[in-house]
Amino acid sequence: MAKPKTLRKSTSADASPDIIDPSYPTGPVDEYAEAVINGAIVAGPHVRNACRRHRDDRLKGHERGLRFNLSAALDKIGFFEDVLKLNGGQFEGRPFILHISQKFKVGSLFGWEKVTPEGDWLRRFRRYYGEEGKGNGKSPFAGGIGLIGMMYDSEERAEIYAAGKDKAQAMVLFRDAVAMVDQSPALARRITKSGGNPVWNLADLKTGSFFRPISREGASSGPRPYVALCDELHEHPNGDVVEMLERGFKFRRSPLLLMITNSGSDRNSICWDEHQHAIKVAAGTQTPDEDFTYVGEVWEGSDDTFSYVCALDKDDDPLTDPTCWIKANPLLGVILKYEYLEGVVAQAKDIPSKRNGILRLHFCVWTESDTSWIPRPLLEKVMADFDPYVEHKGKTITAAGLDLSGSKDLTAAAFIIETGTKRVVRTDGEEVDLPTYDLWIEAFTPRDTMDERSKVDHVPYRLWNETFHKDAAGNDTAQPYINAPEGARVRYDHVAALFARINAEHGIGVLAFDRYAFDKFETELDDYGVDIKTVAHPQGGKRRAKPDEKKVEAAKAAGLEAPLGLWMPGSVAALETLVLEGRIRLRRSPVLLGALMGVHVETDPLMGNQWFSKKKSTVRIDPAVAAAMAVGAAVDGEAAPKADIGDFINNMVMVI
C-alpha cells in the first residue's frame, strides 16, 4: 500500500485511477465489500446494501461518469495510519490504524470521483451519513476527515467545521482533532492552535485553512465550509445547523457534509429524515421492502450520498443473541469489548426503563413512541382484579395524582393506598421491609367526541365505557373502565364530584397536581365543599416542585435525608421500582395498561433522568402520568437512614 511520507497535498492528477478494473476486487475498499457480500464479515442489511452498491458501481459506474481512484483512496487511508495518532487511555499515542470497515468508508469518500461537464474529476460523494453503535470510534474518524480536508485535499483556504446541536457538543468532536494534532509531531509543527483551555481553532497558515467548532447560535456570518462535520445528529432539535452549513457549499466545487450519529427515537427529526434517505440510497430504491432487498436504482439526489448505516436484521434480538451485536458495532472486539456489551445487555434486562436507550445507543435500534417502557409480562404480573372501594372501605387513601385535559387528552386521576410491607433483600445481603401499595385509576373522556377520537386514537372508548371493572371474584363492579360524561370536553365538575365522593368515603392524604387548569378544578372542589391537601407536581423532566416544609423539618429532626420536592423523573423511577419489586398491585384496566405500554420515555443525556413524554407517545398516556404522580406523592419523604440512601439508589433489590 502506497503511503505518504510527508504532508504534501495529493491531487487527482497525481493518481492513476482505475476506471474499470478487470482484476476487481483490488484494494481494501473492494475487499471489504466482497467480504460483507459473501458473509465473511457479518454486517447488517444497510451495510450489505452499501457494499452491493459499491460493487455495482465499480463494474458499471463508468456508464454514468463515475470512476474509482484507487490511488487517492490509498493515499487518504495512509494519512490516517502514517500521520494520525489516537488519544485517551490505552490508545494514547498509538497510530490510527484503520479497521477494514473504516478503510471502506475513507476509501469510498476519497476514492470515488465523478466527471463534470467541463471534464474535471471531482469528489463524487458530497454527503456522508454514518450511524453506528456507541464506542465505535465515530468522533476520531470524523476528526481525521476534518484534518484531511484542512491540509491534505488540495483545497486552498479550506474552512472545516465541527458542528453540534450547540457549541458544547461541537467541541466534543473538535477535541478529538486537537488531541490528534498534539499527538503527531508532523501535525504539531505545521498547525497553529488558538486558545489554551480550550483550544478553539486549528489553522494551517500555509494554505490559509482552518478547523473550528460551530453551532447555529455561534455563527455570526455565513460560513463557507469545505468539510462540515455534524456530530450526534439524533440530538439536533431541527435541521437548522445542517441547512446553514449546506448553504455555504455553493462556494466550493467539492464540499463534504459528514453526519455521524447514534440511532434516535424521534421520527419528526432531521436525523430520521437523513436516516431514511441513507437506507434508501443504499438499497437503491425509494420504496424498500421490510427486508431492504437491494435493487440498485439511481435517482436525482442519490448518487452523491455515501451511506454507512449499521442496523440489525428484523428478526435479530440483541438481548438474547450476541452473534448479531457486530452488525451494529463493526469495531466489536477491536476497541469495543464483548464484556462491555454483555454488561449493558444485562442492564437492559434488569432495568426496563434503560432498555430503549441501550437498544438505540448500542444496537442501532430506532425505538418508537409505542415501545414499551416496562415489558407487558412484568406489568401483567402486578395487575389484578379488585374493587378498591370495597376492599379498602373506610381506609384513608395515601395519595392521588390528577392530570387534567383539554378537549382531546383524557383526564385521569390515580389513587394509591398503602397496604402493608414486603421483605426484600439488597444486593449487599441486607434485608429490609418496604411498603406495598394498591393503585387504580379513574379516567374521563367526553362522550360527544368519543367515537370520532376512537378512530384517531385507535382505541375503543365506547367499549371501555360500556365494560366494567371486575372484583376479585370476577363479578362486574359499578365502575366502567372509562367515564364518558356528556359534552365535547371533560367538565371539571364531574371530576370534582368523584373526588368529593372518594374523599367523603375514605379521605385522601394528599393530591399531587400539575398546574394546567388546576385553578378551575379547585373552584369546582370548593363548590362541593371539599378540602384536600394538595402538592404541586410538575410534568416533564426539568422542573422540581418545592418540598413540603413540614416533611423537611421532620426529616431533619430524625436525622434523615430531606425530601427534595416532587418531579416526574423521581416519580417515574419510584413507579418502576414498585413494579419491578412486585410491591404494587394495579387494578386491571385496558386504559391503564395501554397507557403504560405506550409511554415514550425521554432521557436527560447528561444526568440520565427519565420522564414520560406526551409529545412523543403515540397513545394517550394521561393515566400513566397520573399514576406516576400518585406514586411520587405517596413515597415522597419515605424514611430511609442517610447512610443507606446511596445504596438504595445504586443497588437494585430483589424480592425474597
ChimeraX attribute file (.defattr): number of C-alpha atoms within 10 A of each C-alpha:
attribute: neighborCount
match mode: 1-to-1
recipient: residues
	/A:1	10
	/A:2	12
	/A:3	16
	/A:4	19
	/A:5	10
	/A:6	10
	/A:7	13
	/A:8	11
	/A:9	14
	/A:10	17
	/A:11	13
	/A:12	18
	/A:13	9
	/A:14	10
	/A:15	14
	/A:16	12
	/A:17	19
	/A:18	16
	/A:19	18
	/A:20	16
	/A:21	14
	/A:22	10
	/A:23	6
	/A:24	14
	/A:25	15
	/A:26	12
	/A:27	16
	/A:28	20
	/A:29	25
	/A:30	20
	/A:31	17
	/A:32	20
	/A:33	25
	/A:34	20
	/A:35	15
	/A:36	20
	/A:37	19
	/A:38	10
	/A:39	11
	/A:40	10
	/A:41	16
	/A:42	19
	/A:43	25
	/A:44	21
	/A:45	23
	/A:46	27
	/A:47	25
	/A:48	29
	/A:49	29
	/A:50	26
	/A:51	27
	/A:52	22
	/A:53	22
	/A:54	23
	/A:55	19
	/A:56	12
	/A:57	19
	/A:58	22
	/A:59	15
	/A:60	15
	/A:61	19
	/A:62	15
	/A:63	9
	/A:64	10
	/A:65	16
	/A:66	22
	/A:67	25
	/A:68	26
	/A:69	22
	/A:70	24
	/A:71	23
	/A:72	27
	/A:73	26
	/A:74	22
	/A:75	23
	/A:76	26
	/A:77	26
	/A:78	21
	/A:79	22
	/A:80	24
	/A:81	16
	/A:82	17
	/A:83	22
	/A:84	27
	/A:85	24
	/A:86	24
	/A:87	19
	/A:88	10
	/A:89	7
	/A:90	9
	/A:91	12
	/A:92	13
	/A:93	17
	/A:94	14
	/A:95	18
	/A:96	22
	/A:97	17
	/A:98	16
	/A:99	13
	/A:100	16
	/A:101	19
	/A:102	20
	/A:103	24
	/A:104	24
	/A:105	23
	/A:106	23
	/A:107	25
	/A:108	23
	/A:109	24
	/A:110	24
	/A:111	26
	/A:112	26
	/A:113	24
	/A:114	21
	/A:115	16
	/A:116	11
	/A:117	8
	/A:118	6
	/A:119	9
	/A:120	11
	/A:121	19
	/A:122	18
	/A:123	22
	/A:124	26
	/A:125	24
	/A:126	19
	/A:127	21
	/A:128	21
	/A:129	22
	/A:130	21
	/A:131	27
	/A:132	26
	/A:133	30
	/A:134	19
	/A:135	16
	/A:136	18
	/A:137	16
	/A:138	21
	/A:139	22
	/A:140	23
	/A:141	21
	/A:142	24
	/A:143	24
	/A:144	23
	/A:145	26
	/A:146	28
	/A:147	25
	/A:148	18
	/A:149	25
	/A:150	28
	/A:151	28
	/A:152	18
	/A:153	19
	/A:154	16
	/A:155	20
	/A:156	15
	/A:157	19
	/A:158	24
	/A:159	21
	/A:160	28
	/A:161	28
	/A:162	27
	/A:163	29
	/A:164	25
	/A:165	24
	/A:166	17
	/A:167	16
	/A:168	13
	/A:169	19
	/A:170	22
	/A:171	23
	/A:172	18
	/A:173	25
	/A:174	29
	/A:175	20
	/A:176	20
	/A:177	29
	/A:178	24
	/A:179	19
	/A:180	26
	/A:181	25
	/A:182	20
	/A:183	20
	/A:184	17
	/A:185	13
	/A:186	14
	/A:187	19
	/A:188	14
	/A:189	10
	/A:190	15
	/A:191	21
	/A:192	14
	/A:193	18
	/A:194	13
	/A:195	9
	/A:196	7
	/A:197	6
	/A:198	10
	/A:199	15
	/A:200	17
	/A:201	17
	/A:202	23
	/A:203	22
	/A:204	20
	/A:205	13
	/A:206	11
	/A:207	14
	/A:208	14
	/A:209	20
	/A:210	24
	/A:211	28
	/A:212	22
	/A:213	28
	/A:214	29
	/A:215	24
	/A:216	17
	/A:217	10
	/A:218	10
	/A:219	12
	/A:220	9
	/A:221	6
	/A:222	10
	/A:223	19
	/A:224	22
	/A:225	27
	/A:226	28
	/A:227	29
	/A:228	31
	/A:229	29
	/A:230	30
	/A:231	26
	/A:232	23
	/A:233	29
	/A:234	23
	/A:235	21
	/A:236	18
	/A:237	14
	/A:238	15
	/A:239	14
	/A:240	14
	/A:241	21
	/A:242	23
	/A:243	11
	/A:244	17
	/A:245	24
	/A:246	20
	/A:247	13
	/A:248	16
	/A:249	20
	/A:250	12
	/A:251	12
	/A:252	14
	/A:253	12
	/A:254	16
	/A:255	25
	/A:256	27
	/A:257	22
	/A:258	24
	/A:259	22
	/A:260	24
	/A:261	24
	/A:262	26
	/A:263	31
	/A:264	25
	/A:265	23
	/A:266	17
	/A:267	17
	/A:268	11
	/A:269	18
	/A:270	19
	/A:271	28
	/A:272	18
	/A:273	12
	/A:274	18
	/A:275	24
	/A:276	14
	/A:277	18
	/A:278	25
	/A:279	24
	/A:280	23
	/A:281	29
	/A:282	33
	/A:283	28
	/A:284	24
	/A:285	20
	/A:286	17
	/A:287	10
	/A:288	16
	/A:289	10
	/A:290	8
	/A:291	10
	/A:292	20
	/A:293	16
	/A:294	21
	/A:295	18
	/A:296	17
	/A:297	15
	/A:298	14
	/A:299	10
	/A:300	6
	/A:301	9
	/A:302	20
	/A:303	17
	/A:304	18
	/A:305	21
	/A:306	24
	/A:307	29
	/A:308	25
	/A:309	29
	/A:310	27
	/A:311	26
	/A:312	20
	/A:313	17
	/A:314	11
	/A:315	6
	/A:316	15
	/A:317	15
	/A:318	19
	/A:319	18
	/A:320	10
	/A:321	9
	/A:322	14
	/A:323	11
	/A:324	20
	/A:325	25
	/A:326	22
	/A:327	27
	/A:328	29
	/A:329	25
	/A:330	24
	/A:331	20
	/A:332	18
	/A:333	11
	/A:334	10
	/A:335	14
	/A:336	17
	/A:337	12
	/A:338	14
	/A:339	10
	/A:340	10
	/A:341	20
	/A:342	13
	/A:343	10
	/A:344	17
	/A:345	20
	/A:346	12
	/A:347	15
	/A:348	18
	/A:349	13
	/A:350	13
	/A:351	16
	/A:352	18
	/A:353	23
	/A:354	19
	/A:355	23
	/A:356	25
	/A:357	24
	/A:358	20
	/A:359	22
	/A:360	20
	/A:361	20
	/A:362	23
	/A:363	28
	/A:364	26
	/A:365	22
	/A:366	20
	/A:367	19
	/A:368	18
	/A:369	23
	/A:370	18
	/A:371	19
	/A:372	21
	/A:373	22
	/A:374	20
	/A:375	14
	/A:376	13
	/A:377	9
	/A:378	13
	/A:379	20
	/A:380	14
	/A:381	13
	/A:382	19
	/A:383	21
	/A:384	16
	/A:385	18
	/A:386	22
	/A:387	21
	/A:388	17
	/A:389	13
	/A:390	10
	/A:391	11
	/A:392	15
	/A:393	12
	/A:394	12
	/A:395	16
	/A:396	17
	/A:397	24
	/A:398	23
	/A:399	26
	/A:400	30
	/A:401	31
	/A:402	28
	/A:403	27
	/A:404	24
	/A:405	19
	/A:406	13
	/A:407	14
	/A:408	16
	/A:409	20
	/A:410	21
	/A:411	27
	/A:412	26
	/A:413	29
	/A:414	27
	/A:415	25
	/A:416	27
	/A:417	24
	/A:418	19
	/A:419	16
	/A:420	12
	/A:421	13
	/A:422	15
	/A:423	14
	/A:424	18
	/A:425	15
	/A:426	16
	/A:427	13
	/A:428	10
	/A:429	10
	/A:430	9
	/A:431	15
	/A:432	13
	/A:433	11
	/A:434	14
	/A:435	16
	/A:436	18
	/A:437	19
	/A:438	23
	/A:439	22
	/A:440	24
	/A:441	25
	/A:442	22
	/A:443	25
	/A:444	26
	/A:445	28
	/A:446	23
	/A:447	19
	/A:448	15
	/A:449	17
	/A:450	21
	/A:451	15
	/A:452	11
	/A:453	17
	/A:454	13
	/A:455	11
	/A:456	9
	/A:457	14
	/A:458	10
	/A:459	18
	/A:460	15
	/A:461	26
	/A:462	17
	/A:463	12
	/A:464	18
	/A:465	20
	/A:466	13
	/A:467	16
	/A:468	17
	/A:469	22
	/A:470	21
	/A:471	19
	/A:472	12
	/A:473	9
	/A:474	10
	/A:475	13
	/A:476	15
	/A:477	15
	/A:478	12
	/A:479	15
	/A:480	19
	/A:481	25
	/A:482	27
	/A:483	23
	/A:484	23
	/A:485	17
	/A:486	15
	/A:487	14
	/A:488	15
	/A:489	22
	/A:490	25
	/A:491	20
	/A:492	21
	/A:493	17
	/A:494	17
	/A:495	23
	/A:496	20
	/A:497	16
	/A:498	15
	/A:499	21
	/A:500	21
	/A:501	13
	/A:502	16
	/A:503	17
	/A:504	12
	/A:505	16
	/A:506	16
	/A:507	19
	/A:508	24
	/A:509	18
	/A:510	18
	/A:511	25
	/A:512	27
	/A:513	24
	/A:514	17
	/A:515	13
	/A:516	14
	/A:517	14
	/A:518	16
	/A:519	10
	/A:520	11
	/A:521	18
	/A:522	17
	/A:523	15
	/A:524	20
	/A:525	21
	/A:526	12
	/A:527	12
	/A:528	15
	/A:529	10
	/A:530	18
	/A:531	13
	/A:532	16
	/A:533	11
	/A:534	16
	/A:535	19
	/A:536	22
	/A:537	26
	/A:538	20
	/A:539	25
	/A:540	16
	/A:541	18
	/A:542	13
	/A:543	14
	/A:544	18
	/A:545	15
	/A:546	14
	/A:547	17
	/A:548	17
	/A:549	12
	/A:550	9
	/A:551	17
	/A:552	17
	/A:553	14
	/A:554	15
	/A:555	19
	/A:556	13
	/A:557	10
	/A:558	11
	/A:559	13
	/A:560	19
	/A:561	19
	/A:562	23
	/A:563	21
	/A:564	16
	/A:565	23
	/A:566	26
	/A:567	24
	/A:568	25
	/A:569	25
	/A:570	23
	/A:571	25
	/A:572	23
	/A:573	17
	/A:574	19
	/A:575	20
	/A:576	21
	/A:577	16
	/A:578	18
	/A:579	19
	/A:580	22
	/A:581	18
	/A:582	18
	/A:583	23
	/A:584	24
	/A:585	23
	/A:586	23
	/A:587	22
	/A:588	22
	/A:589	22
	/A:590	15
	/A:591	22
	/A:592	29
	/A:593	19
	/A:594	19
	/A:595	22
	/A:596	26
	/A:597	20
	/A:598	25
	/A:599	29
	/A:600	28
	/A:601	25
	/A:602	22
	/A:603	19
	/A:604	12
	/A:605	10
	/A:606	6
	/A:607	7
	/A:608	11
	/A:609	17
	/A:610	23
	/A:611	25
	/A:612	26
	/A:613	19
	/A:614	21
	/A:615	12
	/A:616	19
	/A:617	18
	/A:618	18
	/A:619	22
	/A:620	23
	/A:621	27
	/A:622	27
	/A:623	28
	/A:624	27
	/A:625	29
	/A:626	29
	/A:627	29
	/A:628	29
	/A:629	35
	/A:630	32
	/A:631	31
	/A:632	27
	/A:633	29
	/A:634	26
	/A:635	19
	/A:636	20
	/A:637	21
	/A:638	15
	/A:639	15
	/A:640	14
	/A:641	12
	/A:642	12
	/A:643	10
	/A:644	10
	/A:645	13
	/A:646	10
	/A:647	14
	/A:648	13
	/A:649	9
	/A:650	8
	/A:651	11
	/A:652	16
	/A:653	21
	/A:654	15
	/A:655	13
	/A:656	10
